[in-house]
Amino acid sequence: MEYPFILTTGRRYAHYHTRTMTGRCPSLEQEFPGPMAQIHVYDAERLELEDGDSVKVTSRRGEVVTPVRIGDIVPEGFIFMDFHFQEANPNSLLGTSLDPVSKTPDYKVCAVKIEKAAADNL
């Protein structure tokens, strides 16, 4: 399978959208100072990843490099990424289709592959 993982996107509790306000608050920046993807420990073992490694997340539309956090919060086979940080914004990986009724973008989920980032991408 070319894209075996399901990417889902969302917010972190410490930030709001693109951090125009929360990015100026030292205590909130301390909570989440940069982008981070979360994956399940079993997926990390299969991919030979360690907590804090940089990964390249690739969809049919593009790729993003970001640090990874390993745990059991995200289900196996999924990856969660926040969209607060421009340098690793997962929206570039998602589709451009619109909901036919509300006309909102399809900015929540897509198929991706994950691999350890090459040293020159760090």
C-alpha positions as CSV (number, residue, x, y, z in Angstrom):
1,M,0.0,0.0,0.0
2,E,1.5,3.3,-1.1
3,Y,-0.1,5.5,1.6
4,P,-0.8,3.1,4.6
5,F,-1.5,5.7,7.3
6,I,-4.5,8.0,7.8
7,L,-3.6,11.6,8.6
8,T,-5.9,13.5,10.8
9,T,-5.4,17.2,11.7
10,G,-6.5,19.4,14.5
11,R,-5.7,21.9,17.2
12,R,-3.5,21.6,20.3
13,Y,-5.0,23.0,23.5
14,A,-2.3,25.6,23.9
15,H,-2.7,27.3,20.5
16,Y,-5.4,28.8,18.3
17,H,-5.2,28.6,14.5
18,T,-1.9,30.1,13.3
19,R,-0.8,31.3,16.7
20,T,-1.1,35.1,15.9
21,M,-2.1,35.6,19.5
22,T,-1.1,32.5,21.4
23,G,2.3,32.5,19.8
24,R,3.1,35.7,21.7
25,C,2.3,34.1,25.1
26,P,5.4,32.5,26.7
27,S,3.5,30.0,28.8
28,L,1.6,28.7,25.8
29,E,4.7,28.6,23.6
30,Q,6.4,26.6,26.4
31,E,3.6,24.0,26.2
32,F,4.0,23.5,22.4
33,P,7.0,25.4,21.0
34,G,6.9,23.8,17.6
35,P,5.1,21.4,15.3
36,M,4.8,17.8,16.2
37,A,3.2,14.7,14.7
38,Q,1.9,11.9,17.0
39,I,1.9,8.2,16.1
40,H,1.3,5.0,17.9
41,V,4.2,3.2,19.5
42,Y,3.6,0.0,17.3
43,D,3.8,2.1,14.2
44,A,7.0,3.8,15.5
45,E,8.6,0.4,16.2
46,R,7.8,-0.8,12.6
47,L,9.3,2.4,11.2
48,E,12.3,2.3,13.5
49,L,11.5,5.7,14.9
50,E,12.3,7.2,18.3
51,D,10.6,9.9,20.1
52,G,11.8,13.3,18.7
53,D,13.0,11.9,15.4
54,S,12.0,14.0,12.3
55,V,9.7,12.3,9.9
56,K,8.7,13.0,6.3
57,V,4.9,12.8,5.9
58,T,3.9,12.4,2.3
59,S,0.5,12.4,0.6
60,R,-0.5,12.5,-3.1
61,R,-0.3,16.3,-2.8
62,G,3.0,17.1,-1.1
63,E,5.2,16.4,1.9
64,V,6.0,17.9,5.3
65,V,8.9,17.3,7.6
66,T,8.2,17.4,11.4
67,P,9.3,15.9,14.7
68,V,7.4,12.9,15.9
69,R,5.9,12.1,19.4
70,I,5.4,8.4,20.1
71,G,2.7,7.1,22.4
72,D,-0.7,5.4,22.6
73,I,-3.0,8.5,22.2
74,V,-3.3,8.1,18.4
75,P,-4.7,4.8,17.2
76,E,-2.4,2.4,15.3
77,G,-2.4,3.2,11.6
78,F,-3.1,6.9,12.2
79,I,-1.0,10.1,12.5
80,F,-2.2,13.3,14.1
81,M,-0.7,16.7,13.1
82,D,-1.6,20.2,14.3
83,F,-1.9,23.0,11.9
84,H,-0.6,25.8,14.1
85,F,3.0,26.0,12.7
86,Q,3.6,27.2,9.1
87,E,6.9,25.4,8.8
88,A,5.1,22.0,9.1
89,N,1.4,22.7,8.2
90,P,-0.3,19.5,7.2
91,N,-3.0,21.4,5.2
92,S,-0.7,21.3,2.2
93,L,-1.1,17.5,2.3
94,L,-4.8,17.5,2.2
95,G,-7.3,17.7,-0.6
96,T,-8.7,20.8,-2.3
97,S,-12.3,19.5,-2.5
98,L,-15.2,21.5,-0.9
99,D,-18.2,20.2,0.9
100,P,-21.1,20.6,-1.6
101,V,-23.4,22.2,0.9
102,S,-21.2,24.4,3.2
103,K,-18.4,24.9,0.7
104,T,-15.8,24.3,3.5
105,P,-12.5,22.7,2.5
106,D,-11.8,19.1,3.2
107,Y,-9.1,19.9,5.7
108,K,-9.3,17.0,8.1
109,V,-8.1,13.6,6.8
110,C,-6.2,11.9,4.0
111,A,-4.0,8.9,3.3
112,V,-0.2,9.4,3.8
113,K,3.1,7.5,4.2
114,I,5.6,8.2,6.9
115,E,9.3,7.7,6.8
116,K,12.3,8.9,8.8
117,A,13.5,12.2,7.4
118,A,16.9,12.2,5.7
119,A,19.6,14.1,7.6
120,D,19.6,16.9,5.0
121,N,15.9,17.5,5.8
122,L,16.5,18.2,9.5
